[in-house]
């Protein structure tokens, strides 16, 4: 199996490269090796490597900055995936693309399923949804994997931020009225590899959009509480700061966050036998984040 991984230095990309070692011939690229917004460069790179699977883990994920960096957001989140999908289709490769809960408004009750109405509330979500549509149009053999609240040992994320703040502050206010499923980057990578391997075995693959995130669903406040409990128990921090639950209105940001980021796992479990991420198990050893 030959796999092209973009965004190889990010949270999911680095996990993909590590887990594919010994399983596949991998061409791992980040923006310095391949600018996915350059169609000619993408076409040339994919044609030269001739992959069986293209996994796009590259994205402009700075949600608040996206409100100002509109053109850049669309270049990376829409145009890049389109160019990769076109090149994958020419190579006869499958295209696996990571998307986000931000394609939804977050105003509905319960867990969002893949067929629910999309209604992004900001530039980040709008550009990611545009990327989904671009991939669908360019490469019939595609999987779009929407995920949420990603954390991993590499890069910046909520877990690392909480540990850093916990060392510096005695009190913290954490948003308690936004709910979702924290998702470990390593488990996202593992799910994508399961799908890629099924394709390579010549088994039937139900192409399309899928959701993958963690259970149990929690608020950011509840997630932070668990992080601090684990960090204290494992000696990563000396004391747990006093935590208070605040509202979204108490912590205004340039971009609107979904109040509900819960994603239904029914489809991916049915079609691929992939269970929800157990984010608590992923934090059983929290030391790599400290």
N, C-alpha and C positions, 0 to 999 in steps of 0.2 A: 504494500500500500504506500502510495506517495501522497503526502499531505503538505499543502501550502498553508502556513499559519501566519496571518497578519496580526499586528498588535502583540508581538511575541514577548514584549517586556511588561505588558499589563498584567492585571490580576488573573484573568482567565487565560490569556495567551501564554504566560509563563508556566501555568499549570498544565496546559496542553502540551507544551514542549517537553516538560518533565515526564508526563505520563505516556507520551508517544515513543519515548526512548526504548529501543529494542522491539517496538511493534511496527514501526513504519519508517520510511525514508522521509525526513522532514526538511522542508525549506522554511525556516523561521525568519520572518522579516518584521522590522518595525519601521517607523517613518524614515529613519536614516538610510535603510536599505531599499525601501520601496515606498514611494509616495502614491498612495492609492487614489489620490485625486488627479493623477496624471494618467490619462487613459492609455497613451502610447506606451508608457513605462509598464503599466499593468499588463497590457496585451503582450508585450515582449517577454516579461518575466514568466507569465503563465505558460506561454507557448514554449519557452526554453525548458522549463521544468517539467511540463506535461503532467500535472498532478491528477490523481484519481479523485481527490477531495480538496476543496478549498474551504478553509474555516476562517471567517472574518471576525476576529476579536478586536479589531481597531474601531475606535469611535471617539467622537468629541463628547466627553461625558461631564464637562463642567457646566452643570445645569444653570447656575446663575449667570456665568459669563456668556452663555449662549444667547441670552437676551440682548446682549450687545454685539456678540460675534456671530451675527446671523448668517452672513455669507459663508464664513468658515465652517459653521455647523452643518450647513447644507452640503458643502463640498465634501466633508468627511463622512457625514451620516447618510447622505443620499447618493451623491455622485460616485464616491468610492465604492460602495456596495454594488452600484449598477455596473461599473467598469469591471469589477471582479466577477460578477455574475455573468456578464457577457463573455468574458474570457473563459470562465469555467464551462459555459455551454459550448463554446468552440472546441474545447479540449475534451468534451464528453465527460466532464467531471461533475460531481455533486457539489452544491454550494450550501454550506452551513453558516448561518448568519445570526449573530446575537442581537436581540432587541430588548425592549424595556417595558415595564409597567406604565411608564409615562405616556404611552399611546392612549391610555384611558384617562377620563376626567377624575376618577377617584371618588366620584359622588354617589355611586351606586352601593347598594347593600350586598353583602355576601362576596363570594369569590368570583372574580371575572373568568369567564370561559373564553376560548379562542374566538368564538363567533359573536361575542358581544360587541356592541357599537363602540368604535374608537372615537375619542374626542379629546385630543391632547390640548393642554391648557397653556403651553409655552413653546418656545422655539426648539428646545431640546426634544420634547415629545413629537412635535410636528416634523422635525427633520428626521427623527428615527422612523416615524411612520412612513414618510416619503421614501426612506431607504427600504423598508419592507416591500412597498409597492414596486419599487425599482427591481428588487431581486426577483419578485414573483413574475414580473414581465419578462425579465432577461433570461432566466434559467428555470425551466420546468422542474428539474431535479433539485429542489431546494427544501431546506428546513430552516424556518425562522424560529428561533428559540427566545421567547420573551422571558426575562428574569427580573429580579428585584433585590434591592438591599444587599448588594454583593460585597463580600469581604474576603480577604485572603492575606497571605503572608507578604505578598508583594504590593507595592503601591500604597496609596492613601485610601483609608476607609474608616468607617464609624468605629470599629473595634480599636484600631490604633489611636484614633483621636480621643476616645474615651480614656484609654490608659494614659495617654500624654496629659490630658487635662486633669485626670485623677491624681497625678503626681504633683501638679502645680496649684490645685485649688481645693479649698475646704468644702465648698458648696457648688452645686451645679443644678441648673434648671434644664430639664430634658422634655422635649415635646411628647405629650401623652395622648394626643387626639389624632395621630396618624398611625395606621395599622398596616402591617405587611408581614412577609415571611423572609427573614434574613436568609441569605443564600451563600454558601461557601463556594468560592471560585473553583476549588479542586473538584467539587461535585458537579459543577456546570461542565467542566472539562471532561469528566468521566462520562457524563450523559451524552455529550457530543461524540465521544469516541465510540460508545455503544452504537450509536446511529451510523457512524462512518463504517464501522466493522460489519454491520448488517448489510450495508450497501455493497461492501467489498466481497462479502460471501455470496452475493447474487441473490439474496433473499428479498422478498417483497418489502418495499418501503413506502409507507403512506406519506407522501410529500405534503408540505404545507406548514401551517403555523402551529406552534406548540408553546405551552407554558411550563416553566420549571422554576420552582422556588422552594423555600423552606417551610417546615412545620415544626412546632406550632406557630400560628400567627401571633404577633405581639405588637405592642406599641414601641416606639423608640425608647420611652421611659422604661418599659419592662425589659427591653433588649439591653439597655445600659445597666440596669440592675443586675442582670445575669452576668454581664461582662465583669462588673466590679466584684461580684461574689467570687467568680472564678479567679480573677487576678489576685485578690486578697488571699484566697486559699492556697494559691500556687506561689505566693511570695513575689509576685510581679509588682505589686504596690504594697505599701505598709499599712495604709488605712483607707477606708472607703469614704469618699466625700459625702456630705449630706445631700441627698437628691430630692428635688421637688419636681412634680409634674406640672408642666406649663402647657398653654394652648398654642396653636399655630399663630394666633393673633398676637401672642406675647413675643413671638420670635419671627418678625417679618423678614422675608427674603425677596430678592428681585423676581424670582420665578416661583410660581405657585406649585406647591407639592401636593400630590394626591393624598387625600385623607384616607382612602382605602386602596392599598396596593396588593390585596389578597388575590392570588392567582390559583385557579382550579388546576389540579394535577391529573384529572380523570383521563384526559386524552392521551397524554404521554405514558401513563401507566398502562392503559389499554393497548396501545399500539406498539410500545417498546418494552413494557415491563419495567420502566424506570420509576422508582419510588421517589417521593419528595425528599429534599435535602433535610437531613437531621442536623440542624445548625448547632444544637446543643452538644452533640457528639463532636462536631468539628472544633468546638472550643474547649474540649476536654483537656487539651494542652494549649493553654493560652500564651505560653512563654514566647513563642516566635513573634507575637504581636507586640511584645513589650520592649 
